[in-house]
Amino acid sequence: MQNHEKSAPTLRSLAYTGVRWTTVSSVGRTVIQVLQVAVLARLMAPAEFGKFAAAFAVISVLRMFADGGVSNAVIHIRELSRNQLSSLYWLNCGCGLAVAGLALAAAPIAVVSFGETDMGPLLAMGAAYLFLGSTWQLLRTLSEKRLKFSALAVVEILAAAAGFAASIVIAMHGGGAFALMGGLLAGAAVSAGLAWIWLRAGWRPVFHFRTKDIRPFASFGGYTMASDLIGTLNTQIDLLLGGRLLGAQNLGFYSATKNLCLQLIATTNPIVTRVGIPVIATSQSDRPQIRLIYLKTLSMTAGVNFPAFVAIGLFAEPIVSLVFGQGWSQAVPMLGVFAVWALLRSMINPVGSLLMGCGRADLAFRWNLAWLPVYALAFLLAAQPGGLALAGTQCALAVVALPLSWHFLVRPLCDARLGEYVGTFVVPLVLSLIAGILARLAASSFAHPVTQLAVGIPAGFAAYVLLCARFNRAWLFEIRDLLMPRRPSSEQIGAVPR
């Protein structure tokens, strides 16, 4: 008992430090990415965004093979030998080279399937991006396993800045969709270089590869890779089908608004979930502790995500005008629908931390596999009427998936009751809606998009904080502890007093 009391505050301190650095990385990268989209939308036609979205959908599916599914297994298995790490590293590189070859092989098929000649060279650039990512994936995973997020945050932000600069230069020279893929490639190159400078922590691989070293990872890694592959198909199948049925321009409107919402999820959810996987992994045999960690993860992500997505839905028109500029008015209703979809998705997303932290990649695989035919049929039917119908279908499926994820995934793994589960997001949802309505009323008398956002967003933020201070104070205290760390006392960290 005494050891537990000493280690728990230390784990909490490490986790909170990790969350802070992940916040810095996520917010920094999102700001850069939104600025990149805002600039590129004024230099490129919507159809160029559609071409890139179709190519990146293919790359996203292939990327699931890039590390052999071992990343989460590395986090889950506590002790790793030097030989195991070297074997895993060369496995990563081999898988990266293989999927790069698959991307090149898929290029002629993609040209015919999507009817775009640019798909060939776009996928060739994507092949280089896939291989570069595999050369430092293990370093990233080991940093996360050790809860060492500070250097990782710097690497990710600098890589995003390099990608931004490269994409703007290419776009200014008429590169079109190649500006977006070129930005990804430049970011991957910078990430790989900096990772070997700042993340290796004295480790480097030796020329050693034995199948016996990776055998303990095979089952978990195989399920993880299969689950990630099918999960990515589920999230990209709308683009794979839409690339042919919607046409490049309509796919550009659809993909740009969807990605804007996904960028926000990618900013907020990983702040907690990237830290949550290794923290849950350290509590594998303590189900009550896992339950508390997971419910707190939901509460914290809901408190941040809900007001953001409510604001996007209510201010969709000025946001599209400000971010994308003229010629993007067709994207306004899509962004409003995607805001609702993203709000729901942000509540389902943390279950991935629970599954990987508990070592249940097999359960994740079965869950994603069950949804694949549902998504395929639904999106095939919805793509015919157009992008707005496709976005609405995404939203409807998320409504169905939310309670099912609790019944089949959350409850069996951590014994969270339905009332506890729902209770984590009812209060922040109601408070977000009230604050959003007040924000919209405050901005209603202004016509210019910039003025609407400049008045409405601060008003909504202030209203939300005041409402939380009255009705969701525990969440507010958690955010305060994250943003303003307090130095722990010697008793808290288990040190012996002098």
C-alpha positions as CSV (number, residue, x, y, z in Angstrom):
1,M,0.0,0.0,0.0
2,Q,2.8,2.4,0.9
3,N,4.5,1.9,-2.4
4,H,1.3,2.5,-4.2
5,E,0.8,5.8,-2.3
6,K,4.3,6.9,-3.3
7,S,4.1,6.0,-7.0
8,A,0.6,7.3,-7.7
9,P,1.4,11.0,-7.2
10,T,4.6,10.6,-9.3
11,L,2.6,9.0,-12.1
12,R,0.1,11.8,-11.9
13,S,2.9,14.4,-12.0
14,L,4.5,12.7,-15.1
15,A,1.1,12.4,-16.8
16,Y,0.3,16.1,-16.2
17,T,3.7,17.1,-17.5
18,G,3.1,15.0,-20.6
19,V,-0.3,16.5,-21.1
20,R,1.1,20.0,-20.9
21,W,3.8,19.3,-23.6
22,T,1.3,17.5,-25.7
23,T,-1.0,20.6,-25.5
24,V,1.9,22.7,-26.7
25,S,2.5,20.4,-29.6
26,S,-1.1,19.9,-30.6
27,V,-2.1,23.6,-30.4
28,G,1.1,24.7,-32.2
29,R,0.6,22.2,-35.0
30,T,-3.0,23.1,-35.4
31,V,-2.4,26.8,-35.6
32,I,0.2,26.1,-38.3
33,Q,-2.1,23.8,-40.2
34,V,-5.1,26.2,-40.1
35,L,-2.8,29.0,-41.3
36,Q,-1.6,26.7,-44.0
37,V,-5.1,25.9,-45.2
38,A,-6.1,29.6,-45.1
39,V,-3.2,30.6,-47.3
40,L,-3.5,27.6,-49.7
41,A,-7.2,28.1,-50.1
42,R,-6.4,31.4,-51.6
43,L,-3.7,30.1,-53.9
44,M,-5.4,26.9,-55.0
45,A,-8.8,25.8,-56.4
46,P,-11.1,23.6,-54.3
47,A,-10.5,20.8,-56.9
48,E,-6.8,20.7,-55.9
49,F,-7.8,20.0,-52.3
50,G,-10.0,17.2,-53.6
51,K,-7.2,15.6,-55.6
52,F,-5.0,15.6,-52.5
53,A,-7.8,14.2,-50.3
54,A,-8.2,11.3,-52.7
55,A,-4.4,10.6,-52.8
56,F,-4.0,10.9,-49.0
57,A,-6.9,8.5,-48.4
58,V,-4.8,5.9,-50.2
59,I,-1.7,6.8,-48.2
60,S,-3.6,6.8,-44.9
61,V,-4.7,3.2,-45.5
62,L,-1.2,2.1,-46.5
63,R,0.3,3.9,-43.5
64,M,-1.3,1.4,-41.2
65,F,1.2,-1.2,-42.3
66,A,4.2,1.0,-41.8
67,D,5.3,-0.2,-38.4
68,G,3.9,-3.7,-38.4
69,G,1.5,-2.8,-35.7
70,V,4.1,-2.9,-32.9
71,S,4.0,0.7,-31.7
72,N,1.2,0.2,-29.1
73,A,2.7,-3.2,-28.2
74,V,6.0,-1.4,-27.3
75,I,4.0,0.8,-24.9
76,H,2.1,-2.2,-23.5
77,I,5.1,-4.5,-22.8
78,R,7.0,-3.0,-19.9
79,E,10.5,-4.3,-20.3
80,L,12.4,-4.3,-23.7
81,S,15.9,-5.5,-24.3
82,R,18.4,-3.8,-26.6
83,N,18.2,-6.6,-29.1
84,Q,14.4,-6.5,-29.2
85,L,14.5,-2.7,-29.8
86,S,16.9,-3.2,-32.7
87,S,14.8,-5.9,-34.2
88,L,11.7,-3.8,-33.9
89,Y,13.5,-0.9,-35.5
90,W,14.5,-2.8,-38.6
91,L,11.0,-4.3,-38.7
92,N,9.6,-0.8,-38.9
93,C,12.0,0.2,-41.7
94,G,11.3,-2.9,-43.6
95,C,7.5,-2.4,-43.3
96,G,8.0,1.3,-44.3
97,L,9.9,0.3,-47.4
98,A,7.3,-2.3,-48.3
99,V,4.3,0.1,-48.0
100,A,6.2,2.7,-50.1
101,G,6.5,0.1,-52.8
102,L,2.8,-0.6,-52.5
103,A,2.1,3.1,-52.9
104,L,4.1,3.1,-56.1
105,A,2.3,0.0,-57.4
106,A,-1.1,1.5,-56.6
107,A,-0.4,4.7,-58.6
108,P,-1.6,3.4,-62.0
109,I,-4.7,1.9,-60.5
110,A,-5.5,5.2,-58.7
111,V,-5.1,7.2,-61.9
112,V,-7.8,5.0,-63.5
113,S,-10.0,4.7,-60.5
114,F,-10.2,8.5,-59.7
115,G,-9.8,9.7,-63.3
116,E,-7.0,12.1,-62.3
117,T,-3.5,11.9,-63.9
118,D,-2.0,13.7,-60.9
119,M,-2.7,10.8,-58.7
120,G,0.4,8.9,-60.0
121,P,3.1,11.5,-58.9
122,L,1.1,12.4,-55.8
123,L,1.3,8.8,-54.6
124,A,5.0,8.7,-55.5
125,M,5.6,11.5,-53.1
126,G,3.4,9.8,-50.6
127,A,5.6,6.7,-50.9
128,A,8.6,8.7,-49.8
129,Y,6.5,10.2,-46.9
130,L,5.6,6.7,-45.7
131,F,9.2,5.4,-45.7
132,L,10.5,8.5,-43.8
133,G,7.9,8.1,-41.2
134,S,9.0,4.5,-40.5
135,T,12.6,5.6,-39.8
136,W,11.7,7.4,-36.6
137,Q,8.4,5.8,-35.5
138,L,10.1,3.7,-32.8
139,L,11.8,6.7,-31.3
140,R,8.5,8.5,-31.1
141,T,6.8,5.5,-29.4
142,L,9.6,5.1,-26.9
143,S,9.3,8.8,-26.0
144,E,5.6,8.4,-25.4
145,K,6.2,5.2,-23.3
146,R,8.6,7.1,-21.1
147,L,6.1,10.0,-20.9
148,K,8.9,12.2,-22.3
149,F,6.9,14.6,-24.4
150,S,8.9,17.9,-24.3
151,A,11.5,17.1,-27.0
152,L,8.8,15.3,-29.0
153,A,6.7,18.5,-29.0
154,V,9.5,20.5,-30.3
155,V,10.1,18.0,-33.1
156,E,6.5,18.0,-34.1
157,I,6.1,21.8,-34.1
158,L,9.3,22.4,-36.2
159,A,8.2,19.7,-38.6
160,A,4.8,21.3,-39.0
161,A,6.5,24.7,-39.6
162,A,8.8,23.2,-42.3
163,G,5.8,21.5,-44.0
164,F,3.9,24.9,-43.9
165,A,6.8,26.7,-45.6
166,A,7.3,24.1,-48.2
167,S,3.6,23.9,-49.1
168,I,3.4,27.7,-49.5
169,V,6.5,27.9,-51.8
170,I,5.2,25.0,-54.0
171,A,1.7,26.6,-54.2
172,M,3.1,30.0,-55.1
173,H,4.8,28.3,-58.1
174,G,1.5,26.7,-59.3
175,G,2.0,23.3,-57.7
176,G,-1.7,22.8,-56.9
177,A,-2.3,19.5,-55.0
178,F,1.5,18.9,-54.9
179,A,1.8,21.7,-52.4
180,L,-0.1,19.8,-49.8
181,M,1.7,16.5,-50.5
182,G,5.0,18.4,-50.6
183,G,4.3,19.9,-47.2
184,L,3.7,16.4,-45.8
185,L,7.0,15.2,-47.3
186,A,9.0,18.1,-46.0
187,G,7.5,17.7,-42.5
188,A,8.4,14.0,-42.5
189,A,12.0,14.6,-43.5
190,V,12.4,17.2,-40.8
191,S,10.8,14.9,-38.2
192,A,13.1,12.1,-39.0
193,G,16.2,14.2,-38.9
194,L,15.3,15.9,-35.6
195,A,14.1,12.7,-34.0
196,W,17.6,11.2,-34.3
197,I,19.1,14.3,-32.7
198,W,16.7,14.8,-29.8
199,L,14.6,11.7,-29.1
200,R,17.0,8.7,-29.2
201,A,18.1,9.3,-25.5
202,G,21.5,7.6,-26.1
203,W,20.0,4.6,-28.0
204,R,20.8,3.6,-31.5
205,P,19.9,0.4,-33.3
206,V,22.6,-2.3,-33.9
207,F,22.6,-4.5,-37.0
208,H,20.6,-7.2,-35.3
209,F,17.3,-8.8,-36.4
210,R,15.8,-12.0,-35.0
211,T,12.3,-13.2,-35.3
212,K,12.4,-14.5,-31.7
213,D,12.8,-10.9,-30.6
214,I,9.6,-9.7,-32.1
215,R,7.6,-12.8,-31.4
216,P,6.1,-11.4,-28.1
217,F,4.8,-8.5,-30.2
218,A,3.4,-10.5,-33.0
219,S,-0.1,-11.3,-31.7
220,F,-0.7,-7.9,-30.2
221,G,0.9,-6.1,-33.1
222,G,-1.0,-8.1,-35.7
223,Y,-4.3,-7.3,-34.1
224,T,-3.3,-3.7,-33.7
225,M,-2.2,-3.4,-37.4
226,A,-5.4,-5.1,-38.6
227,S,-7.5,-2.9,-36.3
228,D,-5.8,0.3,-37.4
229,L,-6.1,-0.7,-41.1
230,I,-9.8,-1.4,-40.9
231,G,-10.3,1.7,-38.7
232,T,-8.6,3.8,-41.2
233,L,-10.6,2.3,-44.0
234,N,-13.7,3.2,-42.0
235,T,-12.6,6.8,-41.7
236,Q,-11.3,7.1,-45.3
237,I,-13.8,5.1,-47.2
238,D,-16.0,8.2,-47.7
239,L,-13.1,9.9,-49.5
240,L,-12.2,6.7,-51.5
241,L,-15.8,6.5,-52.7
242,G,-16.4,10.2,-53.0
243,G,-13.3,10.7,-55.0
244,R,-15.1,9.0,-57.9
245,L,-18.7,9.9,-57.2
246,L,-18.5,13.5,-56.0
247,G,-15.9,14.9,-58.5
248,A,-12.7,16.8,-57.5
249,Q,-14.4,20.1,-56.7
250,N,-17.2,18.8,-54.5
251,L,-14.7,16.4,-52.8
252,G,-12.6,19.5,-52.1
253,F,-15.4,21.2,-50.3
254,Y,-16.2,18.0,-48.4
255,S,-12.7,17.0,-47.4
256,A,-11.6,20.5,-46.4
257,T,-14.4,21.0,-44.0
258,K,-14.1,17.5,-42.6
259,N,-10.4,18.0,-42.1
260,L,-10.9,21.3,-40.4
261,C,-13.0,19.5,-37.7
262,L,-10.6,16.6,-37.6
263,Q,-7.7,19.0,-37.0
264,L,-9.4,20.2,-33.9
265,I,-10.0,16.6,-32.7
266,A,-6.3,16.0,-33.4
267,T,-5.5,19.0,-31.3
268,T,-7.6,18.3,-28.2
269,N,-8.0,14.5,-27.9
270,P,-4.4,13.5,-28.1
271,I,-3.6,15.9,-25.3
272,V,-5.1,13.4,-23.0
273,T,-5.2,10.1,-25.0
274,R,-1.5,10.0,-26.0
275,V,-0.7,10.2,-22.3
276,G,-3.6,8.0,-21.4
277,I,-2.3,4.8,-23.2
278,P,0.9,4.5,-21.2
279,V,-0.8,5.6,-18.0
280,I,-3.5,2.9,-18.4
281,A,-0.9,0.4,-19.3
282,T,0.8,0.9,-15.9
283,S,-2.5,0.1,-14.2
284,Q,-3.4,-3.0,-16.2
285,S,-4.5,-5.1,-13.2
286,D,-6.4,-2.3,-11.4
287,R,-9.8,-2.0,-13.0
288,P,-11.2,0.7,-10.7
289,Q,-8.1,2.8,-11.4
290,I,-8.6,2.3,-15.2
291,R,-12.2,3.3,-14.8
292,L,-11.3,6.5,-13.1
293,I,-8.6,7.3,-15.7
294,Y,-11.0,6.7,-18.6
295,L,-13.9,8.7,-17.1
296,K,-11.6,11.6,-16.4
297,T,-10.3,11.4,-19.9
298,L,-13.8,11.6,-21.2
299,S,-14.7,14.5,-18.9
300,M,-11.6,16.5,-19.8
301,T,-12.0,16.0,-23.6
302,A,-15.7,16.8,-23.5
303,G,-15.1,20.0,-21.5
304,V,-12.7,21.2,-24.2
305,N,-14.2,19.8,-27.4
306,F,-17.9,20.5,-26.9
307,P,-17.7,24.3,-26.7
308,A,-15.2,24.3,-29.6
309,F,-17.5,22.3,-31.9
310,V,-20.6,24.1,-30.8
311,A,-18.8,27.4,-31.8
312,I,-17.8,25.9,-35.2
313,G,-21.4,24.9,-35.9
314,L,-22.9,28.2,-34.9
315,F,-20.2,30.3,-36.6
316,A,-19.8,28.1,-39.7
317,E,-20.4,30.9,-42.2
318,P,-17.8,33.4,-40.9
319,I,-15.3,30.6,-40.3
320,V,-15.5,29.4,-43.9
321,S,-15.3,33.0,-45.1
322,L,-12.2,33.7,-42.9
323,V,-10.4,30.4,-43.4
324,F,-11.2,29.5,-47.0
325,G,-12.1,32.8,-48.6
326,Q,-14.4,33.5,-51.5
327,G,-15.6,30.7,-53.7
328,W,-16.1,28.3,-50.7
329,S,-19.7,29.2,-49.8
330,Q,-20.9,25.6,-50.6
331,A,-18.8,24.4,-47.7
332,V,-20.8,26.3,-45.1
333,P,-23.6,23.7,-44.5
334,M,-21.1,20.9,-44.6
335,L,-19.0,22.5,-41.9
336,G,-22.1,22.9,-39.7
337,V,-22.9,19.1,-40.1
338,F,-19.3,18.1,-39.6
339,A,-19.2,20.1,-36.3
340,V,-22.0,17.9,-34.9
341,W,-20.2,14.8,-36.2
342,A,-16.9,15.8,-34.8
343,L,-18.5,16.5,-31.4
344,L,-19.8,12.9,-31.3
345,R,-16.6,11.4,-32.7
346,S,-14.6,13.2,-30.0
347,M,-16.4,11.2,-27.4
348,I,-15.9,7.9,-29.1
349,N,-12.2,8.5,-29.9
350,P,-10.8,8.1,-26.3
351,V,-11.9,4.5,-26.2
352,G,-8.8,3.8,-28.3
353,S,-6.6,4.7,-25.3
354,L,-8.7,2.3,-23.2
355,L,-8.3,-0.6,-25.7
356,M,-4.6,-0.1,-26.3
357,G,-3.8,0.6,-22.7
358,C,-5.6,-2.6,-21.7
359,G,-3.9,-4.6,-24.4
360,R,-7.2,-5.4,-26.2
361,A,-6.2,-4.8,-29.8
362,D,-8.3,-7.9,-30.6
363,L,-11.4,-6.2,-29.4
364,A,-10.6,-3.1,-31.4
365,F,-10.1,-5.2,-34.5
366,R,-13.6,-6.9,-34.1
367,W,-15.2,-3.5,-33.4
368,N,-13.8,-1.9,-36.6
369,L,-14.4,-5.0,-38.7
370,A,-18.1,-5.0,-37.7
371,W,-18.5,-1.4,-38.8
372,L,-16.7,-1.7,-42.2
373,P,-19.6,-3.1,-44.3
374,V,-22.0,-0.6,-42.6
375,Y,-19.8,2.4,-43.5
376,A,-19.2,1.1,-47.0
377,L,-22.9,0.6,-47.8
378,A,-24.0,3.8,-46.1
379,F,-21.4,6.0,-47.9
380,L,-22.0,4.3,-51.2
381,L,-25.6,5.3,-51.0
382,A,-25.0,8.8,-49.6
383,A,-22.3,9.8,-52.1
384,Q,-24.8,9.8,-55.0
385,P,-26.9,12.8,-53.7
386,G,-23.7,14.8,-52.8
387,G,-21.3,15.9,-50.2
388,L,-24.0,17.3,-47.7
389,A,-25.8,13.9,-47.7
390,L,-22.5,12.2,-47.1
391,A,-21.7,14.5,-44.2
392,G,-25.2,13.9,-42.7
393,T,-24.6,10.1,-43.0
394,Q,-21.4,10.5,-41.0
395,C,-23.3,12.3,-38.3
396,A,-26.1,9.7,-38.2
397,L,-23.6,6.8,-37.9
398,A,-21.8,8.5,-35.0
399,V,-25.1,8.9,-33.1
400,V,-25.5,5.1,-33.4
401,A,-21.9,4.3,-32.6
402,L,-21.7,6.3,-29.3
403,P,-24.0,4.1,-27.1
404,L,-22.7,0.9,-28.8
405,S,-19.1,1.8,-28.0
406,W,-20.1,2.0,-24.3
407,H,-21.9,-1.4,-24.4
408,F,-19.3,-3.4,-26.3
409,L,-16.1,-1.7,-25.4
410,V,-16.1,0.6,-22.4
411,R,-18.3,-1.4,-19.9
412,P,-16.4,-4.8,-20.5
413,L,-13.0,-3.2,-20.0
414,C,-13.5,-0.8,-17.0
415,D,-17.0,-1.5,-15.6
416,A,-18.1,2.1,-16.2
417,R,-21.9,2.3,-15.7
418,L,-24.1,3.9,-18.3
419,G,-25.0,6.7,-15.9
420,E,-21.3,7.5,-15.2
421,Y,-20.5,7.4,-18.9
422,V,-23.3,9.7,-20.0
423,G,-22.8,12.0,-17.0
424,T,-19.3,12.8,-18.2
425,F,-20.6,14.8,-21.2
426,V,-24.2,15.9,-20.4
427,V,-23.1,18.9,-18.3
428,P,-20.4,20.2,-20.7
429,L,-22.8,19.7,-23.6
430,V,-25.6,21.8,-22.0
431,L,-23.1,24.5,-20.8
432,S,-21.6,24.6,-24.3
433,L,-25.0,25.1,-26.0
434,I,-25.9,27.9,-23.6
435,A,-22.5,29.6,-24.1
436,G,-22.8,29.1,-27.8
437,I,-26.2,30.7,-28.0
438,L,-25.0,33.7,-25.9
439,A,-22.0,34.0,-28.2
440,R,-24.2,34.0,-31.3
441,L,-26.5,36.7,-29.8
442,A,-23.5,38.9,-29.0
443,A,-22.3,38.7,-32.5
444,S,-25.7,38.9,-34.3
445,S,-25.5,42.7,-34.8
446,F,-22.3,42.6,-36.8
447,A,-22.0,41.7,-40.5
448,H,-18.3,41.3,-41.1
449,P,-17.0,37.7,-40.5
450,V,-13.9,38.9,-38.6
451,T,-16.0,41.1,-36.3
452,Q,-18.5,38.3,-35.7
453,L,-15.7,36.0,-34.6
454,A,-13.8,38.7,-32.7
455,V,-16.9,39.5,-30.6
456,G,-18.7,36.1,-30.5
457,I,-15.8,33.8,-29.6
458,P,-14.5,35.8,-26.6
459,A,-18.1,36.3,-25.4
460,G,-18.8,32.6,-25.6
461,F,-15.5,31.7,-23.9
462,A,-16.2,34.0,-21.0
463,A,-19.8,32.6,-20.7
464,Y,-18.5,29.1,-20.7
465,V,-15.9,29.7,-18.1
466,L,-18.4,31.4,-15.8
467,L,-20.9,28.5,-16.3
468,C,-18.2,26.0,-15.6
469,A,-17.3,27.8,-12.4
470,R,-20.8,27.4,-11.2
471,F,-21.8,23.9,-12.6
472,N,-18.6,22.1,-13.6
473,R,-16.0,23.3,-11.1
474,A,-14.1,20.0,-10.9
475,W,-13.3,20.2,-14.6
476,L,-12.2,23.8,-14.3
477,F,-9.8,22.8,-11.4
478,E,-8.4,20.0,-13.6
479,I,-7.6,22.5,-16.4
480,R,-6.1,24.9,-13.9
481,D,-3.8,22.2,-12.6
482,L,-2.7,21.4,-16.1
483,L,-2.0,25.0,-17.1
484,M,-0.5,26.1,-13.8
485,P,1.5,23.2,-12.3
486,R,2.2,23.4,-8.6
487,R,5.5,22.1,-7.2
488,P,4.8,18.9,-5.3
489,S,5.8,18.6,-1.7
490,S,8.3,16.0,-0.6
491,E,5.5,14.0,1.0
492,Q,3.6,14.0,-2.3
493,I,6.4,12.5,-4.3
494,G,7.3,10.0,-1.6
495,A,10.7,11.6,-0.7
496,V,12.1,11.1,2.8
497,P,11.9,14.4,4.8
498,R,15.2,15.7,6.1
